[in-house]
Amino acid sequence: MSEMTDRNNTRIDPDVAWTVVTESPLKGLAFAREAGRILAWDEGNQLYLLTTHGETMSSSRAPSRVLSGAISDDGSLIALLCEHENTGLLLMSGDFEIVSERPAPGEASFVTTDPHGRYVAVGSRLGAVTLVNRHGRAAGRIETIQAIAHLCFVPDRPFIVGAAAFGMLAGVELEASKTPGRLDPEVVWQDRLMSNVGRLTVSGDGSMILASCFTHGIQRFDLNGRNEGSYHLGGTVSHAIPDFPGRSIAAATLEGELAIMNSAGNVRWRTRLARPVIALEIDPLGRYVIHGSSTGEITRLDLFGPAPGRPTTPQPTRTLGSDRPKTRGGGAGSVRQPDWAVPAVQTEDQAETAVLTVCDDPPCAAVFSSPRRLAIYDATGQTIAQGPDITGVGRILRTAPGWLAAATDRQIMLCDLRRNTQKRLDLSLVELTHLVIKPDSFGLAIVQERDRIGRATPAGRWVWKHELPTPIEDLAVGSEGFAAATTNDGRLLVFDPAGEVKPTAGFDASDPPLLIEAPEGSPPGLAWISLSRRAQQLTGHALKGNAVWTRQLPWEGWSLIRLGGLALIASADGRAMAFDGSGTVRYEGAPTGGSNDVFFLDPDSIPLRVTRKDVHVLCATLDGRVRWRIIGDQPLGPCAASRAGVALMIGTTLAWFDSGGPASEPT
């Protein structure tokens, strides 16, 4: 707390000192007030330690998703609450060196430290707050009528203030136990609080306790739990934090307002930010505030203009991690701009229902939108083909090296990308449901009404057709003119080049499996891979359908796709596992929270995924290491990706992010 310049009687004239951007969307932020250190963590589980000048001191990576984090005021102890069964609570030094790892209490919800880094408190939705010392040893337990959701150590005395999410505020004295290294917490008062609490903060001596109560404003209490009134900003207050003496208060609302008040509640300055803050801290002497938004920006705002000696020209926004080696298609975690963008549809409804695909040979992207309009763009964004309207409903796009097929339920148009020609196939179709194309070797595998399967030539002539007694679940085309399908009665059907059928049993009729062709480079004799979702079983099959190997999965798969030399399974919550053709796990990925992730291989054959969350699009490895990301300024629509790049609808525009070109510079 050097630079003790009292400016409370001067006019507030805020100035942005710096802005840095995290690699992934920001999840949380904590402030070591005495040491002047900022701890931040993002959705990619990346940890950052910054100075108050915006300089990176250290960075690390959490082993799993961070639920909550804290840093002591002296900067000596960092506590992380992670989503991990065995190491849910991580205690680290001020440079991310692990001091202790231990399981967290069940349903753990928050973690906080005392100002001197001696003790850590871990809250749980199940009830009690667990106290541990800086070495991870049990140090006490706090039990209240309601589960505490927010907790603060009072800096200048052994006292804790806690609040339930709704209905309770409590004060707890901390006394040294007769047992060395332990505390005897005693709840000295509890008070009813008739509102929800979004955040709880205290001044240095605890005389000002502020509860951010959303539509009920900022409720103020003293150290004895007496309500001293409330402050109202005219919005839904989510953050309110006093400086150390309690002279200035920084507050933020869910509507995106940021305000500075004095202790009497008079608003001295307010502004509207581009996005609501998810983290807010104030300097102990009230000279500056630090705020962070979900999009990843962390900003220091000097309240009384530029500090002496600091340039008045705006400092460029810096991406954290941008000094690390860059990868193809972007710097480490860089916020990218599209390599090109072209208007592709006329309305947002057309954009939302469009179907996209990306072809590697030659590199191009295709958009199939209503009313049955196909447009193909090369790797520079130039339109190379616009297909004529085709009759029918629905939109299907399929690719193969040098080829692209666009189909409705009644008609197929085949595009020869190398010769830049398009042809409607002269096939009489009714309710097309499955389509796989390999025009250079097999032709087309077509399923109508889910139970009529056939093989057709690229010229539009049937080679063979069959009508099956049960519907088809999935379809794949292999080598040597063979095709395979799984059916709703639990069978794997293998069709030879002439259409002769060989059925294989062994599946549960209530759990029809997904099916793909064996990955590239699979062992000789492996032709197909199936996924039984409920049974959580992956099976490799020989050409005639008999099982070669089986692997048990730890969770139910949602999808099965073939990515070059990998078979990738994803769950409904975004967990992923990639196997090679021998059934060996090569890559694993943690949950992302959704089932709409798009998976593809980068030019080095490393599996990547594109995840869309609100205004964010992240391109990352399966273990969450972000390659690049964007922040959409318009609604984000369908996405497709391959080795060549990523195609994404942003509003009515098709945006392209190349994965094989030079690294993009961070913005």
SULPE-V10150 format. One record per helix or strand. SS is the DSSP state (~ for helix, > for strand). FROM is the first residue (numbers start at 1). LEN is the number of residues. If there is no record, write none. Layout:
BEGIN
ss: [SS | SS]
from: [FROM | FROM]
len: [LEN | LEN]
END
This chain:
BEGIN
ss: [> | > | > | > | > | > | > | > | > | > | > | > | > | > | > | > | > | > | > | > | > | > | > | > | > | > | > | > | > | > | > | > | > | > | > | > | > | > | ~ | > | > | > | > | > | > | > | > | > | > | > | > | > | > | > | > | > | > | > | > | > | > | > | > | > | > | > | > | > | > | >]
from: [13 | 15 | 26 | 37 | 46 | 56 | 66 | 77 | 89 | 98 | 108 | 119 | 129 | 138 | 148 | 159 | 166 | 169 | 183 | 196 | 199 | 209 | 214 | 218 | 227 | 237 | 248 | 257 | 267 | 277 | 288 | 297 | 304 | 318 | 327 | 330 | 334 | 340 | 348 | 355 | 363 | 373 | 383 | 396 | 403 | 412 | 421 | 432 | 443 | 452 | 462 | 472 | 483 | 492 | 501 | 514 | 526 | 537 | 547 | 559 | 566 | 576 | 585 | 598 | 607 | 616 | 626 | 636 | 645 | 653]
len: [1 | 7 | 7 | 6 | 6 | 6 | 6 | 6 | 5 | 5 | 6 | 6 | 5 | 5 | 6 | 6 | 1 | 8 | 9 | 1 | 4 | 4 | 1 | 4 | 5 | 6 | 6 | 6 | 6 | 6 | 6 | 6 | 1 | 2 | 1 | 1 | 2 | 4 | 6 | 6 | 7 | 6 | 5 | 5 | 5 | 5 | 4 | 7 | 6 | 5 | 6 | 6 | 5 | 4 | 4 | 4 | 7 | 6 | 6 | 5 | 5 | 4 | 5 | 4 | 7 | 6 | 6 | 7 | 6 | 6]
END
